[in-house]
Structures are given as structure tokens and as C-alpha cells.
Amino acid sequence: MDRNLVLGVFALGYGLYTLYVRATTPEKFGKLAAMKKQWGDRGGMIVHVVGYTILPILLGGVLIVTSLMSGS
């Protein structure tokens, strides 16, 4: 199995998991409180959402598509 496919599935799964946890029990995110303290409520939330949800989902999608397109 292609390494990029495995990494892509893992990244996509992680991003979707953080999206689910954010919607159901956002208090589970320990780093979110530290980020809000560092950059303020809005800035900390934006950094956390981008870094832990959006980027992993995008990276996972790109890795999966490129892996499937290469035919490996």
C-alpha cells in the first residue's frame, strides 16, 4: 500500500475527528485554551481550527487524490 495513501487517510481522519469533537465537546481541546490565552478568543479559535481541522482535511484529501492518481 502506498505510504501517501495511508498518511492521507490518517490526516483526513484526524481532521474529521477534530471537527466532530469541536461540534460535540469542544472543552476536550486542552491546547485551545492556551491558544486563546496567547492570541485572544477569536485568534486562538482561528489558529486552532485551521491547524487542527482544516489543514489536516486538506492535506489528507490531497495525499489521497495524488496517491490514487499515480496508480501506485
C-alpha positions in Angstrom: 0.0 0.0 0.0 1.2 3.5 -0.8 2.6 5.4 2.1 0.9 8.7 0.9 -2.4 6.9 0.9 -2.0 5.8 4.5 -0.8 9.2 5.6 -3.7 10.8 3.7 -6.3 8.6 5.3 -4.8 9.3 8.7 -4.7 13.1 8.2 -8.2 13.1 6.9 -9.5 11.0 9.8 -7.7 13.3 12.3 -9.2 16.4 10.8 -12.7 14.9 10.7 -12.3 13.7 14.3 -11.4 17.2 15.5 -14.3 18.6 13.6 -16.6 16.1 15.3 -15.2 16.8 18.8 -15.4 20.6 18.2 -19.1 20.2 17.4 -19.9 17.9 20.3 -17.5 18.5 23.2 -15.1 21.4 22.5 -13.9 21.5 26.1 -11.8 18.4 25.4 -9.2 20.6 23.5 -6.6 21.4 26.0 -4.4 23.4 23.6 -7.4 25.6 22.6 -7.4 27.3 26.0 -3.6 28.1 25.7 -4.1 29.4 22.1 -7.0 31.6 23.2 -4.8 33.0 26.0 -1.9 33.6 23.6 -3.9 35.2 20.7 -7.3 36.1 22.2 -10.5 34.2 21.9 -11.1 34.8 18.2 -7.5 34.5 17.1 -6.9 31.4 19.2 -10.0 29.7 17.8 -9.0 30.6 14.2 -5.4 29.2 14.7 -6.8 26.0 16.3 -9.5 25.4 13.6 -7.0 26.0 10.8 -4.2 24.0 12.3 -6.1 21.0 13.7 -9.1 20.7 11.4 -8.8 22.5 8.0 -5.2 21.8 7.2 -5.3 18.0 8.1 -8.5 17.6 6.0 -7.0 19.4 3.0 -3.6 17.6 3.3 -5.4 14.3 3.7 -7.5 14.9 0.6 -4.5 16.0 -1.5 -2.5 13.0 -0.4 -5.3 10.6 -1.1 -6.0 12.1 -4.6 -2.4 12.2 -5.6 -1.9 8.6 -4.4 -4.9 7.4 -6.4 -3.9 9.4 -9.5 -0.4 8.0 -9.5 -1.7 4.5 -9.7 0.7 3.1 -7.0 
